[in-house]
Amino acid sequence: MSDPEAPPGETPMQRALRLKKAAQAARSQPPGGRSPRDPAGARSAARSKPWMTR
């Protein structure tokens, strides 16, 4: 299972990290550029409660 892009002397941990970074770079960003870990509720909570405006 030799990888043609692997540098000589690469450890299995280095290979896993290189493949992980390549997979993350290849994955497209979600619409709007927000990551899925951002809190979505904090931004839209005020819009759903019009009676809370001053």
For each residue, the residues with C-beta under 8 A, 3 or more apart:
1:
2: 6
3: 6 15
4:
5:
6: 2 3 10 15 18
7: 10
8:
9:
10: 6 7 14 15 18
11: 14 15
12: 15 16
13: 16 17
14: 10 11 17 18
15: 3 6 10 11 12 18 19
16: 12 13 19 20
17: 13 14 20 21
18: 6 10 14 15 21 22
19: 15 16 22 23
20: 16 17 23 24
21: 17 18 24 25
22: 18 19 25 26
23: 19 20 26 27
24: 20 21 27
25: 21 22
26: 22 23
27: 23 24
28:
29: 33
30: 33 34 35 36
31:
32:
33: 29 30
34: 30 38 40
35: 30 38
36: 30
37:
38: 34 35
39: 42 43
40: 34 43 44
41: 44 45
42: 39 45
43: 39 40
44: 40 41 47 48
45: 41 42 48 49
46: 49 52 53
47: 44 50
48: 44 45
49: 45 46 52
50: 47 53
51:
52: 46 49
53: 46 50
54:
